[in-house]
Amino acid sequence: MSTDTRADTQSSALHVADSHDLIRVQGARVNNLADVSVELPKRRLTVFTGVSGSGKSSLVFGTIAAESQRMINETYSAFVQGFMPTLARPEVDVLDGLTTAIIVDQERMGSDPRSTVGTATDTGAMLRILFSRLGQPHVGSPKAFSFNVASLSGAGAVTFERGGSTVKERRDFSITGGMCSLCEGTGRVTDFDLTQLYDDGKSLREGAFTIPGYSMDGWYGRIYLGSGFFDPDKPIRDYTETELHDLLHKEPTKIKSDGINVTYEGLIPKLRKSMLSKDREAMQPHIRAFVDRAVTFAACPECGGTRLGEAARSSKIAGINIADACAMQISDLAEWVRGLAEPSVAPLLDALGETLDSFVEIGLGYLSLDRPSGTLSGGEAQRTKMIRHLGSSLTDVTYVFDEPTIGLHPHDIQRMNDLLLRLRDKGNTVLVVEHKPETIAIADHVVDLGPNAGAAGGEVVFEGTVEGLRAGGTLTGRHLDDRTALKEAVRTPTGALEVRGAAEHNLRDVDVDIPLGVLTVVTGVAGSGKSSLIHGSVVGRDGVVMVDQAAIKGSRRSNPATYTGLLDPVRKTFAKANGVKPALFSANSSGACPSCNGAGVTYTDLAMMAGVSTTCEECEGKRFQAEVLEYRLGGHDISEVLAMSVTEAEEFFGAGEARIPAAHKILHRLVDVGLGYLTLGQPLTTLSGGERQRLKLATHMAETGSIYVLDEPTTGLHLADIEQLLGLLDRLVDSGKSVIVIAHHQAVMAHADRIIDLGPGAGHDGGRIVFEGTPADLVADRSTLTGEHLAVYVGT
C-alpha cells in the first residue's frame, strides 16, 4: 500500500479519540431542575435561555461547571485539597464528556480597600517589575513599588547549631516596601467628627456619649466612668489636654473597674477596631447610620491618595512614576508602554502591552489600574476576569459565562460577541447564560429552559438552532423578535432636578436638568459617566431612593420572608392567635428545632472531602420544634406558610382569619416585580441574580421617597419579563414618583419619556451630555451611538 493510500484510509476513518464530541447530562436535579437531560456539542457556542429562575444557572453552573471543578480538585493530594473549597457532587445521574471548566461569572471582585484593577490582574505586578528595572533613581525590588508592602528593618541575635556547637550571631534585616506609612497603603485617612461622639457640654455621668451602645449603665460606660484618668462629673469641654488625650487616644492600659481587671482604651482606637474594621453593609442599621455621620474620609495628605511612599514616587521612567502610570486611562497607558523601546526588558513590555491592549479590546480601556476593584460593576468585573483568557494558548476547555452583556451598550455587545466567537474558534466549548437577543442570535446551539420559573420550570423546552427556537413556540421563541415601540405620547415633566458642575471621575463640569414626574433614562456607552453623574450628584439627596446592583446580603437561613420583613407581622399574628410569644415562630430563635438548630438539615464535615448534608430526622426539614407546629393560623402551621408561593400567600393573608394587611402589602409588591412563584422560605442563596435584584426593588418600594433611581433593572430579566418591568415603572410614575433609570436596554429607552445620553465615548472621550430629549427626537436625530442603535431597534 502506498503512503498516499494509507493516509487517505486513516483520514476517512474516525479515530476513537475524536468521537467524544458531546457533553452529556442525564438526570440533573440540582435546585429546581426536573430530571433534565441534554447533549451539548463541544467546540461550539451554546446559549442557555429561559425566564429568570427557570434553572439555567442550576444546569450550567450548579451541574456542569461544578462537577468539572470538583473532579479537577480531586486530582490534587489530600493535603492540598484541605486548603481548597470542598465541593459536593451535583445531584445528577450521568455527566459525560466534561472538559476543564473556566468560570467567568458576575461575582463582584470584593470590596477589599487594597484591591485595585492592577492588583486583581497581572498588570500591577508587571508594572512593578518594569519600574524596578528601569526606574531612576533605583529604589529597590518590585516590593519597593507595592503599596501592600511596608518598609521594615530590624536587628537581633540568632542562635543556631554549627559543627556540633551552639553559635550566636547578630543579624540585620531590611525590607523596602512601597506602602505610604500614614495611610498604610489605602490612599485614604479616616477621622472622627467629635461632635458626633459626645456632647462636650455634658459630663460622662450625665451621659455625654452619643455612640450606640455606650450608655453609662452599660459595660463600656462603667469602664470609662471608673478609669480614673479624668473627672466623670466634669463637662468634657473643661477637660485638660491630658484628660482629653486619655479619653480619646490613650493606648490599651490595664485598670481595675468595679473590682474587675479590664483593659481601658481611648475612644478613637476602640471605635476603629469595633466599627471601622467591619464591612459597612454587614452592620446593623443604627450602627451604619452612626458611622456615616461620625466618620469622615479624605485623601491621604502624605501620598495624595496614591497609596505609595515618597521613595516609590521619586523613581521615574521617561518622567512618569508608577503612581502616574496607574492613574492613566488604560488606553493611554498602553500607548505609553508601546513607546518604551528598551531591549533589556522587551519580553516584559510585550506581555504588558498585550494585556493592556486586551483591556481596550474588551471595552475597558476607560478604566485605570488604580481603580478600586470593589467599585467595578458586575459587568466590568466579569470582563476584567476575561482578560487573562483572551490571549491564553489553552484549547479544548469549557468557558462558562453568566450574562456577559450585562452593563454593555448595544454598541459594545457586538464586540463582546466577537470575543465569544474567537474563544470558540480556538477550539473551545463556550457555554453562555444570556437573555439578550443579540447574543442568542450568534449561538450554534440553544437550550431553552422553562416553561416558567421556580417549581413551574426546570425543564428543557427546546434544544436546537436559533431558527428552530424562533419557530418552536416557547416563551423565549415567541419573544425573541419583540420590539418595544416608541410612545405615541410622552409625559410632561412637572419640574427638574438641577445638577450643576458635576465633575466626578470623567465628568466634564456637567450641567443638566433631570426631568421630574416622568420616566427618565440615562444612557451611553460603558464608561461614559452615567453612574458617576447619578451616584455622584443625585443619590444622597433628600427623597431619593436608590436601587443599585450591589448583591443582597443573606445566608442560607435568610429567605424572602425574612429579607422583606414579611415574617415580623406574620410571627406576631401567629403569637396573638395562639397566646404565645412571637419568638416561637422563628427558626433562628426559640422555635428552632434543637436537633438541626433551625437549619432543616444537618451537616457532617468530612475534612478535605465534600461535606454531607441530610434532612433533619427530628423535624423532617421543617426547621421548627414539633410543639410549635401545633399552633395554627387560618388552618396552617408556620412551616406550611413558609412553603407557600408568594401568590398563594398573597391570597391567604388577604382575607379571612389570616388577614394581615402589613404582610399582604409586602406580598403584593413581590407579585408586582414578578416574583409570585418564589416560596416564602426559599433560601436567598438559591436565588438567581435577576431574582435578587427584583427582591431588592420590592423592598425599596416600601420606602418613602419621591425619586426612584434604578441601576440596570433589566439585569437577569427574560425578554418576556421586560414588559412587566415597564408596566411597573409606569405605575411608579403614575403614582406621583419620579423614576430615573440607568439602562442600556433599548426597550427601556424606547419606553422612556425623556433620555439623557452621555458620551460620545468612554473614559476621557466621554463625560459630556450629547443628547437631552424624547426617544423620538433621539431616533430622528441619530447624532449619537445610542440614537443609531435605537433607530435600528425600533425599525425606523
C-alpha positions in Angstrom: 0.0 0.0 0.0 1.4 3.4 -1.0 1.9 6.2 1.6 -0.9 8.3 -0.1 -3.4 5.4 0.0 -2.6 4.7 3.7 -3.0 8.4 4.6 -6.4 8.6 2.7 -7.6 5.5 4.6 -6.6 6.9 8.0 -8.3 10.3 7.3 -11.6 8.7 6.2 -11.8 6.5 9.4 -12.8 8.5 12.5 -10.3 7.9 15.3 -11.9 6.7 18.5 -10.4 9.7 20.4 -12.3 12.1 18.1 -15.7 10.5 18.9 -16.1 12.3 22.2 -17.7 15.5 20.8 -20.6 15.8 23.2 -21.1 16.8 26.8 -23.9 14.6 28.0 -26.1 15.4 31.0 -28.6 12.9 32.2 -31.0 13.2 35.2 -29.9 16.6 36.6 -31.9 17.5 39.7 -30.0 20.5 41.2 -32.3 23.1 42.7 -35.5 23.1 40.6 -34.2 21.0 37.6 -36.7 18.3 36.9 -34.6 15.3 35.9 -33.1 17.3 33.0 -31.1 15.5 30.2 -29.3 17.4 27.4 -26.4 16.8 24.9 -24.2 19.8 24.2 -21.8 19.9 21.2 -18.2 20.5 22.1 -16.2 23.3 20.4 -19.4 25.2 19.8 -21.1 28.2 21.3 -24.2 27.1 23.3 -26.5 29.7 24.7 -28.9 28.9 27.6 -32.1 30.9 27.7 -35.3 31.0 29.8 -37.1 33.2 32.3 -35.2 34.2 35.4 -35.5 31.3 37.9 -36.1 28.6 35.1 -33.0 26.7 36.0 -30.3 28.0 33.6 -27.7 28.7 36.3 -28.5 25.4 38.1 -27.8 23.4 34.9 -24.7 25.4 33.7 -23.0 26.5 36.9 -24.6 24.2 39.5 -24.2 21.0 37.5 -21.8 21.1 34.5 -19.2 23.6 35.8 -19.5 22.4 39.5 -18.7 18.8 38.6 -15.8 19.8 36.3 -14.2 21.8 39.1 -14.9 19.0 41.7 -13.2 16.4 39.5 -10.2 18.7 38.9 -9.8 19.3 42.7 -9.8 15.5 43.3 -6.6 15.2 41.2 -4.7 17.1 43.9 -3.3 15.4 47.0 -5.4 15.2 50.2 -3.1 17.8 51.8 -3.7 20.3 49.0 -7.4 19.6 49.0 -7.5 20.6 52.6 -6.8 24.2 51.6 -9.4 24.2 48.8 -13.1 24.7 49.0 -14.9 21.4 49.3 -17.4 20.7 46.5 -20.2 18.2 46.7 -21.1 16.1 43.7 -24.1 17.7 41.9 -27.3 15.7 42.0 -27.2 14.2 38.5 -27.2 10.6 37.2 -24.6 10.9 34.3 -22.2 13.6 33.4 -20.1 12.5 30.5 -17.6 14.3 28.2 -16.7 17.1 30.6 -13.6 19.2 29.9 -11.8 21.6 32.2 -14.3 24.4 33.0 -13.2 28.1 33.4 -16.0 30.1 35.0 -16.3 33.8 34.3 -19.2 34.9 36.4 -20.8 38.2 37.6 -19.5 38.0 41.2 -18.1 41.3 42.3 -14.3 41.3 42.8 -14.6 42.0 46.6 -14.6 45.3 48.4 -11.1 44.9 50.0 -9.8 48.5 50.0 -6.3 47.2 49.0 -7.6 45.5 45.8 -7.4 47.5 42.6 -7.7 46.7 38.9 -3.9 46.5 38.8 -3.6 44.1 41.8 -6.5 41.9 40.6 -4.8 41.3 37.2 -1.2 40.7 36.2 -0.7 44.3 35.1 0.2 45.7 38.5 2.9 43.0 39.1 4.3 43.6 35.6 4.4 47.3 36.1 6.2 47.0 39.4 8.9 44.8 37.8 9.2 47.3 35.0 9.9 50.2 37.4 12.3 48.1 39.5 14.4 47.5 36.3 14.1 50.9 34.5 13.1 53.4 37.1 15.6 56.2 38.0 16.7 56.6 40.7 16.7 52.9 41.5 14.9 52.4 44.8 14.7 48.6 45.1 13.0 45.4 44.1 9.4 45.2 42.8 8.3 45.2 46.5 9.5 48.8 46.7 6.7 49.8 44.4 3.9 47.8 46.1 1.5 49.7 48.4 0.7 46.5 50.2 4.3 46.0 51.4 5.5 48.1 54.3 9.2 49.1 54.8 10.7 47.2 57.8 14.1 46.9 59.3 15.4 45.2 62.4 18.4 43.6 64.1 18.9 40.9 66.8 20.8 37.8 67.9 20.1 34.4 66.3 21.1 31.1 67.8 21.8 28.0 65.7 23.8 24.8 65.7 27.0 24.6 63.7 29.6 21.9 63.8 28.2 20.4 67.0 28.3 23.7 68.9 25.8 26.4 69.6 26.6 29.7 67.8 25.1 33.0 68.4 25.3 35.7 65.8 23.9 39.2 65.2 21.8 39.5 62.1 20.2 42.5 60.4 17.3 42.5 58.0 15.7 45.2 55.9 12.6 45.2 53.6 11.9 48.1 51.4 8.3 48.4 50.6 6.2 51.0 48.7 3.5 51.5 51.3 2.7 55.0 52.5 3.3 54.9 56.2 0.5 57.4 57.1 -2.5 55.8 55.3 -0.9 52.3 55.3 -1.4 51.9 51.6 -5.2 52.6 51.5 -4.8 56.1 50.0 -7.3 57.5 52.5 -7.3 58.6 56.1 -10.3 58.4 58.4 -11.1 60.8 61.1 -13.9 61.2 63.5 -16.3 64.2 63.9 -16.0 64.6 67.6 -19.3 66.4 67.8 -21.0 63.1 66.8 -19.2 61.1 69.5 -20.2 63.2 72.5 -21.9 66.4 73.8 -19.0 68.4 75.3 -21.4 70.4 77.4 -22.2 67.3 79.5 -20.1 65.2 81.8 -19.7 61.4 81.3 -22.0 60.8 84.3 -24.7 62.9 82.6 -24.5 60.7 79.5 -22.2 62.8 77.2 -21.5 59.9 74.8 -23.8 59.7 71.7 -22.3 56.5 70.4 -24.7 53.5 70.1 -24.1 51.0 72.9 -22.0 53.4 75.1 -24.6 54.3 77.7 -23.3 54.9 81.3 -25.3 51.9 82.5 -23.6 49.6 80.1 -20.2 47.9 80.3 -18.3 50.4 78.2 -19.8 53.3 80.2 -18.7 51.8 83.5 -15.1 51.3 82.2 -14.9 55.0 81.2 -16.5 56.2 84.5 -14.2 54.1 86.6 -11.0 54.6 84.7 -9.6 57.4 87.0 -8.0 59.2 84.0 -10.5 62.1 84.2 -13.2 63.5 86.4 -16.5 61.8 85.3 -18.5 64.7 86.7 -16.8 67.5 84.8 -18.1 68.6 81.3 -15.8 67.3 78.5 -15.3 70.9 77.2 -13.4 71.6 80.5 -11.0 68.7 80.2 -7.3 69.5 80.2 -5.2 68.5 77.2 -4.0 65.4 79.0 -7.5 64.3 80.1 -8.9 64.8 76.5 -6.0 62.7 75.1 -6.7 60.0 77.6 -10.4 60.0 76.7 -9.8 59.9 73.0 -6.4 58.4 72.2 -4.9 56.5 75.2 -3.2 53.2 74.3 -4.6 50.0 75.9 -4.0 50.0 79.6 -4.8 47.5 82.4 -7.1 49.1 85.0 -9.5 47.9 87.7 -13.1 48.9 87.4 -15.7 47.9 89.9 -13.2 45.5 91.3 -12.7 43.8 87.9 -9.5 43.8 85.9 -10.2 45.2 82.5 -8.4 46.9 79.6 -9.0 50.6 79.1 -8.5 52.1 75.6 -9.1 55.6 74.2 -12.4 56.2 72.4 -10.9 56.6 68.9 -8.8 53.4 68.7 -11.6 51.5 70.3 -14.1 52.7 67.6 -11.6 51.9 64.8 -11.3 48.3 66.0 -15.0 47.7 66.8 -16.6 49.6 63.9 -14.3 50.7 61.1 -12.8 47.2 60.8 -16.2 45.8 59.8 -17.9 45.7 56.4 -20.3 48.6 56.3 -23.0 46.6 54.7 -22.9 44.0 57.4 -23.5 46.5 60.2 -26.8 46.9 61.9 -28.8 49.9 60.5 -28.3 52.1 63.5 -24.6 51.4 63.7 -24.2 52.1 60.0 -26.1 55.4 60.4 -23.8 56.4 63.2 -20.6 55.5 61.2 -22.0 57.5 58.2 -22.5 60.5 60.5 -19.3 60.3 62.6 -16.6 59.1 60.2 -15.0 61.3 57.6 -12.8 60.0 54.8 -10.2 62.2 53.0 -7.3 61.6 50.6 -4.1 60.9 52.5 -2.2 64.2 52.7 1.2 62.4 52.7 0.8 60.4 49.4 -2.0 62.4 47.8 -4.2 59.3 47.6 -1.6 57.3 45.5 -1.0 54.8 48.4 2.7 54.9 47.7 5.6 56.2 49.8 7.9 59.1 48.7 10.7 56.7 47.5 8.4 54.8 45.2 7.0 58.1 43.8 10.5 59.5 43.2 11.6 56.8 40.8 10.5 57.6 37.2 10.6 56.2 33.6 10.5 58.9 30.9 9.2 61.4 33.5 6.4 59.1 34.7 6.4 57.5 38.2 4.4 54.3 38.9 1.5 56.3 40.6 1.1 58.4 37.4 1.1 55.3 35.3 -1.5 53.6 37.4 -3.7 56.7 37.3 -3.6 56.9 33.5 -6.6 55.7 31.4 -5.6 52.1 30.3 -5.8 53.0 26.7 -3.3 55.9 27.2 -1.1 53.6 29.4 -1.0 51.1 26.6 0.4 53.7 24.2 3.0 54.9 26.8 4.2 51.3 27.2 4.5 50.8 23.4 6.7 53.9 23.3 9.3 52.4 25.7 11.9 50.9 23.4 14.1 49.1 25.9 15.6 45.8 24.6 16.7 44.6 28.1 13.0 44.2 29.2 11.5 43.6 25.7 9.5 40.4 26.7 8.1 42.2 29.7 7.0 45.2 27.6 5.4 42.9 25.1 3.4 41.0 27.7 2.3 44.1 29.5 1.3 45.8 26.2 -0.7 42.8 25.1 -2.6 42.7 28.5 -3.3 46.4 28.3 -4.5 46.1 24.7 -6.9 43.3 25.8 -8.5 45.8 28.3 -9.1 48.2 25.4 -10.3 45.4 23.1 -12.9 44.2 25.6 -14.2 47.7 26.1 -12.5 48.5 29.4 -9.9 51.0 28.1 -11.5 53.7 30.1 -10.5 52.2 33.5 -7.3 52.9 35.3 -5.1 50.4 37.2 -5.6 52.3 40.5 -9.4 51.9 40.3 -10.6 50.0 43.4 -11.9 46.6 42.3 -14.9 46.9 44.6 -16.2 49.9 42.6 -16.4 47.8 39.4 -19.9 46.9 38.3 -20.8 43.2 37.8 -20.3 43.5 34.1 -17.0 45.3 34.4 -15.8 42.7 36.9 -16.8 39.9 34.6 -14.9 41.4 31.6 -11.9 42.1 33.8 -11.8 38.4 34.6 -12.0 37.6 30.9 -8.7 39.5 30.3 -6.5 36.6 31.3 -8.3 34.2 29.0 -8.1 36.2 25.8 -4.5 35.5 25.0 -4.5 32.1 26.5 -3.0 29.2 24.5 -5.3 26.7 26.1 -7.7 24.9 23.8 -10.4 22.3 24.3 -11.5 23.8 27.6 -15.1 24.9 28.5 -15.6 28.6 29.1 -18.7 29.3 31.1 -20.2 32.9 31.1 -23.0 34.4 33.1 -24.7 37.1 31.1 -21.5 38.7 29.6 -23.5 41.5 28.1 -24.6 43.0 31.4 -23.8 46.7 31.6 -23.0 46.9 27.9 -24.3 49.4 25.5 -25.7 47.9 22.2 -22.5 49.3 20.6 -20.4 47.2 22.9 -22.4 44.0 22.6 -21.1 43.3 19.1 -17.5 43.5 20.5 -18.4 41.0 23.2 -20.0 38.7 20.6 -16.8 38.8 18.6 -14.7 37.8 21.7 -17.0 34.8 22.4 -16.7 33.6 18.8 -12.9 34.0 19.0 -12.8 31.7 22.1 -14.9 29.2 20.3 -12.9 29.3 17.1 -9.7 28.4 19.0 -11.3 25.0 19.7 -13.1 25.7 23.0 -16.6 24.9 24.2 -18.4 28.1 25.2 -21.5 28.0 27.4 -23.3 31.3 27.9 -26.3 32.0 30.1 -27.9 35.0 28.3 -31.1 37.0 27.8 -30.1 39.5 25.1 -31.4 38.5 21.6 -28.2 39.9 20.0 -26.1 37.2 21.7 -28.7 34.5 21.4 -28.5 35.1 17.6 -24.8 34.1 17.3 -25.3 30.7 19.1 -24.5 27.4 17.3 -26.8 25.6 19.7 -29.6 26.9 22.0 -31.0 25.2 25.2 -34.2 26.9 26.4 -35.4 26.1 29.9 -38.8 26.7 31.4 -41.7 26.7 30.7 -41.8 29.2 33.7 -39.8 29.8 36.8 -39.3 28.1 40.2 -41.4 24.9 40.6 -43.0 25.6 37.2 -39.7 25.5 35.5 -36.6 23.3 35.4 -37.4 21.5 32.1 -35.7 21.7 28.7 -38.5 23.1 26.5 -36.3 23.5 23.4 -32.9 22.3 22.2 -31.6 23.2 18.7 -30.7 26.1 16.4 -31.7 29.8 16.8 -34.0 29.4 13.7 -35.7 26.4 15.4 -36.1 28.4 18.6 -38.0 31.1 16.7 -40.4 28.6 15.3 -40.5 26.5 18.4 -43.4 28.3 20.2 -41.6 28.5 23.6 -41.8 31.7 25.7 -38.3 32.7 24.6 -39.0 31.9 20.9 -42.2 33.9 20.9 -40.5 37.0 22.4 -37.1 36.7 20.6 -38.1 39.3 18.0 -40.1 41.5 20.3 -39.5 45.2 19.9 -40.9 47.9 22.2 -42.4 50.7 20.1 -41.8 54.4 20.8 -44.6 56.0 22.8 -47.1 57.9 20.8 -47.4 60.5 23.6 -44.8 61.1 26.4 -45.5 62.6 29.8 -44.7 66.3 30.5 -42.2 66.9 33.3 -43.5 68.6 36.5 -40.2 70.1 37.4 -36.5 69.4 37.2 -33.7 68.2 39.5 -30.8 70.6 38.9 -27.2 69.2 38.6 -24.5 71.8 38.2 -20.8 71.4 37.7 -20.7 67.7 38.1 -17.0 66.7 37.8 -17.0 63.2 39.4 -14.5 60.8 37.7 -14.6 61.6 34.0 -17.5 64.1 34.0 -16.5 67.4 32.4 -18.2 70.1 34.6 -21.7 68.7 33.5 -24.8 70.9 33.9 -28.1 69.1 33.4 -31.7 69.4 34.5 -33.1 65.9 35.2 -36.9 66.0 34.5 -39.2 65.1 37.4 -42.6 63.4 37.3 -41.6 61.3 34.3 -39.6 58.2 33.4 -36.1 59.4 32.5 -33.5 57.0 31.1 -29.8 57.9 31.5 -27.7 56.0 28.9 -24.5 56.0 27.0 -21.6 53.5 26.3 -20.0 51.7 29.2 -17.6 54.2 30.9 -19.3 57.3 29.5 -20.1 58.7 33.0 -23.7 57.6 33.7 -23.1 56.1 37.1 -20.8 59.0 38.0 -23.5 61.5 37.2 -26.3 59.8 39.1 -24.4 58.4 42.1 -22.3 61.5 42.5 -24.9 64.2 42.0 -28.4 62.6 42.6 -28.1 59.7 45.1 -27.9 61.0 48.6 -30.3 63.9 48.1 -33.5 64.1 50.2 -36.3 61.9 48.9 -34.0 59.8 46.6 -34.4 56.0 46.9 -31.5 54.1 45.2 -31.9 50.5 43.9 -28.4 49.5 42.8 -26.7 46.4 41.5 -25.0 45.5 44.8 -25.6 41.9 45.9 -28.1 41.5 48.8 -26.7 40.1 52.0 -28.0 36.8 53.2 -27.1 33.3 54.4 -28.9 30.0 53.8 -31.0 30.9 56.8 -32.3 34.1 55.0 -35.3 33.9 52.7 -37.7 36.3 51.0 -39.9 36.3 54.2 -37.1 37.4 56.5 -35.4 39.8 53.9 -38.6 41.8 53.2 -39.7 42.0 56.8 -42.8 39.9 56.0 -42.1 37.4 58.8 -42.4 40.0 61.6 -46.2 40.7 61.2 -46.8 37.0 60.5 -45.0 35.9 63.7 -46.9 38.5 65.8 -50.2 37.4 64.3 -49.4 33.7 64.9 -48.4 34.5 68.5 -51.6 36.6 69.2 -53.9 33.9 67.7 -52.3 31.2 69.9 -51.5 33.2 73.0 -47.7 32.5 72.9 -44.6 34.6 72.3 -43.6 35.6 68.7 -40.0 34.2 69.0 -41.5 30.6 68.8 -42.3 31.2 65.2 -38.7 32.0 64.2 -36.4 29.1 63.0 -33.5 31.3 64.2 -34.8 31.7 67.8 -36.9 29.9 70.4 -38.9 27.8 68.0 -35.9 26.3 66.2 -35.6 22.5 66.1 -33.0 21.6 68.7 -31.5 18.9 66.5 -30.6 21.0 63.5 -30.8 24.4 65.2 -33.5 25.5 62.7 -31.5 24.8 59.6 -33.7 21.9 58.4 -30.6 19.9 57.6 -27.7 18.5 59.5 -24.1 18.9 58.1 -21.3 16.5 58.5 -17.8 17.8 57.9 -15.6 15.3 56.1 -12.4 17.5 56.1 -11.0 17.6 52.5 -13.9 15.6 51.2 -17.2 17.3 50.4 -19.4 17.7 53.5 -22.7 15.7 53.6 -26.0 17.4 54.4 -29.0 15.3 55.3 -32.6 16.3 56.1 -33.0 16.6 59.8 -34.8 13.4 61.1 -36.4 15.1 64.0 -38.2 18.0 62.2 -38.1 16.4 58.7 -36.7 19.6 57.2 -39.5 21.8 58.6 -37.0 23.6 60.9 -39.3 24.1 63.9 -40.0 22.1 67.1 -42.9 19.7 67.0 -44.9 21.7 69.6 -44.6 24.9 67.5 -46.2 23.2 64.5 -49.3 22.5 66.6 -50.1 26.3 66.6 -52.1 27.3 63.6 -53.4 30.4 61.8 -56.1 30.0 59.2 -55.6 26.2 59.3 -51.9 26.3 58.5 -48.8 26.0 60.7 -45.8 28.3 60.3 -43.8 25.7 58.2 -46.8 25.4 55.8 -47.0 29.2 55.4 -43.2 29.3 54.6 -43.8 26.6 52.0 -46.4 28.8 50.2 -45.6 30.6 47.0 -45.8 34.4 47.1 -49.0 34.3 45.0 -50.6 31.7 47.4 -49.6 33.7 50.4 -51.0 36.9 49.0 -54.4 35.3 48.7 -54.0 33.6 52.2 -53.1 36.8 54.0 -55.6 38.9 52.1 -58.9 37.7 53.7 -60.4 35.7 56.4 -58.9 34.7 59.8 -55.4 35.0 58.4 -55.9 38.6 57.0 -52.7 40.6 57.8 -52.7 43.9 55.9 -49.0 44.6 56.5 -48.0 41.2 55.1 -50.4 41.4 52.2 -48.9 44.8 51.2 -45.4 43.3 51.1 -46.6 40.2 49.1 -48.4 42.5 46.6 -45.1 44.3 45.9 -43.4 40.9 45.3 -46.0 39.9 42.8 -45.7 43.4 41.2 -42.0 42.8 40.4 -42.7 39.3 39.0 -41.7 37.1 42.0 -45.1 35.5 42.6 -43.6 32.0 42.0 -41.0 32.2 44.8 -41.7 30.3 48.0 -41.5 32.4 51.2 -39.0 30.1 52.8 -36.6 29.6 49.8 -33.0 30.4 50.9 -31.6 33.6 49.4 -28.5 31.6 48.4 -30.6 29.7 45.8 -32.0 32.8 44.1 -30.6 33.9 40.7 -29.1 37.4 40.1 -32.2 38.7 38.5 -34.4 37.4 41.3 -32.2 39.0 43.9 -32.3 42.4 42.3 -36.1 42.3 41.9 -36.4 41.2 45.6 -34.4 44.3 46.5 -36.6 46.5 44.3 -39.7 45.2 46.0 -38.2 46.0 49.4 -37.2 49.6 48.4 -40.7 50.3 47.0 -41.8 50.4 50.6 -39.5 53.4 51.3 -40.9 56.9 51.4 -39.3 58.8 48.6 -40.3 60.9 45.7 -37.5 60.0 43.3 -36.6 56.4 42.5 -33.2 55.7 40.9 -32.8 52.2 39.4 -29.4 51.0 38.1 -29.8 48.5 35.2 -33.1 47.0 36.4 -33.2 44.7 33.4 -30.3 42.6 34.7 -31.3 39.0 34.6 -34.7 39.6 33.1 -36.1 37.5 30.3 -37.5 39.1 27.2 -41.0 38.2 28.4 -40.4 40.0 31.7 -39.3 43.3 30.2 -42.9 44.2 29.5 -43.9 43.6 33.1 -41.0 45.8 34.3 -42.0 48.6 32.0 -45.5 48.3 33.5 -44.1 48.6 37.0 -42.1 51.7 36.1 -45.2 53.2 34.6 -47.2 52.5 37.8 -44.5 54.2 39.9 -44.6 57.3 37.7 -48.4 57.4 37.6 -48.4 57.2 41.4 -46.6 60.5 41.6 -43.0 59.3 41.7 -40.1 60.5 39.5 -38.2 57.5 38.1 -34.6 57.7 36.8 -33.2 54.6 35.2 -29.6 53.9 34.2 -30.1 51.5 31.3 -28.7 50.1 28.1 -31.7 48.0 27.1 -33.4 49.5 24.0 -36.8 48.5 25.3 -36.4 50.7 28.3 -35.0 53.6 26.2 -37.9 53.4 23.7 -40.5 53.4 26.6 -38.9 56.5 28.3 -40.4 59.9 28.4 -37.0 61.6 28.4 -33.5 60.4 27.5 -30.2 61.8 28.8 -27.4 60.4 26.6 -23.7 60.7 27.8 -20.6 60.2 25.7 -19.6 60.4 22.9 -17.1 57.7 24.0 -15.8 56.2 27.3 -13.3 57.5 29.8 -11.8 60.8 28.8 -13.6 60.5 25.5 -16.9 60.7 27.4 -18.2 62.6 30.4 -20.4 65.0 28.3 -24.1 65.3 27.7 -24.5 64.5 24.0 -28.3 64.4 23.9 -31.3 65.5 26.0 -34.9 65.0 24.8 -37.5 62.4 23.9 -36.7 59.0 22.4 -38.5 60.0 19.2 -36.1 63.0 18.8 -33.1 60.9 19.6 -34.1 58.4 16.8 -34.8 61.2 14.4 -31.5 62.9 15.2 -29.3 59.8 15.0 -26.4 62.0 16.1 -25.1 59.6 18.8 -24.3 55.9 19.0 -27.4 55.4 21.2 -29.5 57.1 18.6 -28.2 54.9 15.8 -28.8 51.7 17.7 -32.2 52.7 19.0 -33.3 53.7 15.4 -32.3 50.2 14.2 -34.1 48.6 17.2 -37.5 50.4 16.6 -37.2 49.8 12.9 -37.1 53.4 11.6 
